[in-house]
Amino acid sequence: PATQTETQLTLESALDLLDEDNETLLVQITRINGDIVTGGDAATGTIEDDDTTEVTITDAPTITEAGTLIFNVALSLEADRAIPVSMDVSYSEYLTTSDFQVYPGADEELIVPMGSQLANLLIGTVDDNLSEGTEVLTLQVAEVDGVTISSGDTATGDILDNDPVVASIADAGLVPEGTNMVFTVSLDHEVDRN
C-alpha cells in the first residue's frame, strides 16, 4: 500500500514424504512498480526437513554353493540423494576366501540410488569339492549418513553344500585268530569337519 514502508511476503512450504537435506530459498528484490532498485537486496529462508528415513536389511534366501546371496537393503522413504550404507561382515567357522567370487571384506558398502527405496547387495559363491556344513554370512548395518538404523539391521545368508560324501570300506582280508582285523574306510573327497 502507498502509505506503508513495510509488508510481508509469505511463501508456504509443502509437506512431503521425502527425506531431504534442509532447503534454502533466496528471495531477491529486483523491481518496485517498474522502477529498478539499485543493489537488489536479498533475503534467505531455510525449510527444515522433518522426514526421517530408516534403513533395514533382510536375510538372503538360502542358496546352494555356486549361487548368489541377495541381500535387500531398504529405506522407509525415498531420499533426494544417494544413500551410502556401510555394513560389517562376519563369517561362520567354515567360510574362507575361496568360497566367494569376490570375497566380502570386513566391511561392505552399498549405495541406495537417489529417488529409490531399495538396493540389493549381491555376493557370488564358488562351487568347490569340499564337503561342508551349512555356511553362514552375516551382515550388520554399521553406518548410514543421515539415516536412522532400524532394529532390523542384521541379516544372514545360508550357503548349503552340494558335495555329498561317498564312503567306502575295503575288505580286511584273512587275519590269524587273535589279531586285529583292520578295515580301511575312505571318503571320495575331503570334508571340512570330523
C-alpha positions as CSV (number, residue, x, y, z in Angstrom):
1,P,0.0,0.0,0.0
2,A,1.0,3.6,-0.7
3,T,1.4,4.7,2.9
4,Q,3.3,1.7,4.2
5,T,7.0,1.3,4.3
6,E,6.9,-2.4,5.2
7,T,5.0,-5.5,4.1
8,Q,5.3,-9.3,4.4
9,L,5.8,-11.8,1.6
10,T,4.5,-15.2,2.7
11,L,5.5,-18.4,0.9
12,E,4.0,-21.7,2.1
13,S,6.3,-24.8,2.1
14,A,4.8,-28.1,1.2
15,L,4.7,-31.2,3.4
16,D,6.2,-34.2,1.7
17,L,7.4,-37.7,2.5
18,L,10.9,-37.3,1.0
19,D,14.0,-37.4,3.2
20,E,16.0,-34.5,2.0
21,D,18.6,-32.0,3.2
22,N,17.3,-28.7,4.5
23,E,16.4,-26.4,1.7
24,T,17.3,-22.7,1.4
25,L,15.2,-20.3,-0.6
26,L,16.6,-17.0,-1.9
27,V,14.2,-14.1,-2.4
28,Q,15.6,-11.0,-4.2
29,I,14.0,-7.6,-4.9
30,T,14.6,-6.6,-8.4
31,R,11.8,-4.0,-9.2
32,I,9.3,-1.9,-7.4
33,N,6.4,-0.8,-9.5
34,G,8.5,-0.9,-12.6
35,D,11.4,1.1,-11.1
36,I,14.7,-0.6,-10.9
37,V,16.1,-1.0,-7.4
38,T,19.8,-0.5,-7.2
39,G,21.7,-3.1,-5.2
40,G,18.9,-5.7,-5.4
41,D,18.5,-6.6,-1.8
42,A,18.1,-10.3,-1.0
43,A,17.0,-12.5,1.9
44,T,17.0,-16.2,2.6
45,G,14.8,-18.6,4.4
46,T,15.5,-22.3,5.2
47,I,13.0,-25.1,5.2
48,E,13.9,-27.7,7.8
49,D,13.2,-31.3,6.7
50,D,11.1,-33.3,9.2
51,D,11.2,-36.7,7.4
52,T,13.3,-39.4,8.9
53,T,14.3,-42.5,6.9
54,E,15.0,-45.8,8.4
55,V,17.2,-48.5,6.8
56,T,16.6,-52.2,7.1
57,I,18.4,-55.3,5.6
58,T,16.6,-58.6,5.1
59,D,18.0,-62.1,5.1
60,A,19.2,-63.5,1.8
61,P,17.3,-66.6,0.6
62,T,19.2,-69.8,1.3
63,I,21.3,-70.8,-1.7
64,T,23.5,-73.8,-2.7
65,E,27.2,-73.1,-3.2
66,A,27.9,-71.6,-6.7
67,G,24.7,-69.5,-6.2
68,T,24.4,-65.8,-5.4
69,L,23.4,-64.4,-2.0
70,I,21.0,-61.5,-2.5
71,F,20.5,-59.1,0.5
72,N,17.8,-56.5,0.2
73,V,18.6,-53.1,1.8
74,A,15.5,-50.9,2.1
75,L,14.8,-47.3,3.1
76,S,11.5,-46.4,4.6
77,L,11.3,-43.2,2.5
78,E,12.8,-42.1,-0.8
79,A,15.7,-39.7,-0.4
80,D,16.7,-36.8,-2.6
81,R,20.3,-38.0,-2.6
82,A,22.2,-41.3,-2.9
83,I,22.4,-43.0,0.5
84,P,25.6,-45.0,1.2
85,V,25.0,-47.9,3.6
86,S,28.1,-49.4,5.3
87,M,27.8,-52.9,6.7
88,D,30.0,-55.0,9.0
89,V,30.6,-58.6,7.7
90,S,31.1,-61.7,9.8
91,Y,31.5,-65.3,8.7
92,S,30.7,-68.7,10.1
93,E,33.5,-71.1,11.0
94,Y,34.0,-72.7,7.6
95,L,33.8,-69.7,5.3
96,T,37.1,-68.8,3.6
97,T,38.2,-66.6,0.7
98,S,37.9,-69.5,-1.7
99,D,34.1,-69.7,-1.0
100,F,33.4,-66.4,-2.8
101,Q,33.8,-65.0,-6.3
102,V,34.8,-61.7,-4.7
103,Y,35.5,-62.1,-1.0
104,P,33.4,-59.6,1.0
105,G,35.8,-57.5,3.1
106,A,35.4,-56.8,6.8
107,D,33.0,-54.0,5.7
108,E,30.9,-53.6,2.6
109,E,29.3,-50.5,1.2
110,L,26.2,-50.3,-0.9
111,I,24.7,-47.2,-2.4
112,V,20.9,-46.8,-2.5
113,P,20.3,-44.6,-5.5
114,M,18.7,-41.2,-5.3
115,G,14.9,-41.5,-5.6
116,S,14.9,-45.2,-4.8
117,Q,14.0,-47.1,-1.6
118,L,15.7,-50.4,-2.4
119,A,19.1,-51.7,-3.4
120,N,20.5,-55.3,-3.5
121,L,23.9,-56.4,-2.3
122,L,24.9,-59.5,-4.4
123,I,27.6,-61.8,-3.2
124,G,28.5,-64.7,-5.5
125,T,29.7,-68.0,-4.1
126,V,32.0,-70.6,-5.6
127,D,31.4,-74.3,-6.2
128,D,34.1,-76.3,-4.5
129,N,34.8,-80.0,-4.0
130,L,34.8,-79.8,-0.2
131,S,32.0,-81.4,1.8
132,E,31.0,-78.7,4.3
133,G,28.3,-77.9,6.8
134,T,26.0,-75.0,6.1
135,E,28.0,-71.8,6.0
136,V,26.5,-68.5,7.2
137,L,27.4,-65.0,6.1
138,T,26.1,-62.2,8.4
139,L,25.8,-58.5,7.5
140,Q,25.0,-55.8,10.1
141,V,24.2,-52.2,9.1
142,A,27.0,-50.2,10.6
143,E,26.6,-46.7,9.5
144,V,24.3,-44.7,7.2
145,D,24.8,-41.0,6.7
146,G,21.8,-39.0,7.9
147,V,19.6,-42.1,8.2
148,T,18.2,-43.9,11.2
149,I,19.3,-47.6,11.6
150,S,16.3,-49.7,12.5
151,S,16.1,-52.7,14.7
152,G,16.1,-55.0,11.6
153,D,19.7,-54.1,10.9
154,T,21.3,-57.6,10.8
155,A,20.8,-60.2,8.1
156,T,22.2,-63.6,7.3
157,G,22.7,-65.7,4.2
158,D,23.0,-69.5,4.4
159,I,25.1,-71.4,1.9
160,L,24.2,-75.1,1.5
161,D,26.8,-77.6,0.4
162,N,26.4,-79.6,-2.9
163,D,29.2,-82.1,-2.3
164,P,27.8,-85.2,-0.8
165,V,30.5,-87.6,0.5
166,V,30.5,-91.2,-0.6
167,A,32.2,-93.5,1.9
168,S,33.6,-96.9,1.0
169,I,35.1,-99.7,3.1
170,A,37.7,-102.2,1.9
171,D,37.8,-105.8,3.0
172,A,40.1,-106.6,5.8
173,G,41.1,-109.9,4.3
174,L,42.2,-113.0,6.2
175,V,43.9,-112.5,9.5
176,P,45.1,-115.0,12.1
177,E,42.8,-115.7,15.0
178,G,43.6,-113.4,18.0
179,T,44.8,-110.5,15.9
180,N,43.1,-107.2,14.9
181,M,41.0,-107.1,11.8
182,V,41.5,-103.7,10.1
183,F,39.0,-102.3,7.6
184,T,40.0,-99.2,5.7
185,V,37.2,-96.6,5.3
186,S,37.7,-94.0,2.5
187,L,35.8,-90.8,1.5
188,D,35.7,-89.9,-2.1
189,H,36.7,-86.3,-1.3
190,E,37.8,-84.0,1.6
191,V,35.5,-82.8,4.3
192,D,35.8,-79.7,6.5
193,R,34.9,-81.4,9.8
194,N,35.3,-84.7,11.7
